[in-house]
Amino acid sequence: MQPLEIDYTIYVATSRERLWEGLTTAEFTRRYWAEEIRSEWRIGSAVEAFALDGTLSWYGTLRLRLTHDRFDSDEAFFRDCRRAWPELLSSLKSLLESGNSLGFVYSH
């Protein structure tokens, strides 16, 4: 069985610096995701998502041709993430381009 993986690409009308800030700072991720994302932000680095109460929600690896892997055969979570990533990244795109997120909040 092939590992579950999400591969998603978006185009954002913003500077590289603003996009990086939107992806890597807790202030931004809380605005469009309602979770705090932590990582060293290097290729292959682990990425962890923490709920606002500080509990670990999920972990994996990312790159901005987004790949979310290591689902541990949790097909329900995989389906939820496959649905959520386009919405989350579109919300980030809107936040970076207009200053307003789409108001989408992913819930497990």
Stockholm file with secondary structure:
# STOCKHOLM 1.0

chainA/1-108         MQPLEIDYTIYVATSRERLWEGLTTAEFTRRYWAEEIRSEWRIGSAVEAFALDGTLSWYGTLRLRLTHDRFDSDEAFFRDCRRAWPELLSSLKSLLESGNSLGFVYSH
#=GR chainA/1-108 SS CCCCCEEECCCCSSCHHHHHHHHHCHHHHHHHTSEEEEECCSTTCEEEEEETTSCEEEEEECCSSEEECCCTTCHHHHHHHHHHHHHHHHHHHHHHHHSCCCCCCCCC
#=GC SS_cons         CCCCCEEECCCCSSCHHHHHHHHHCHHHHHHHTSEEEEECCSTTCEEEEEETTSCEEEEEECCSSEEECCCTTCHHHHHHHHHHHHHHHHHHHHHHHHSCCCCCCCCC
//
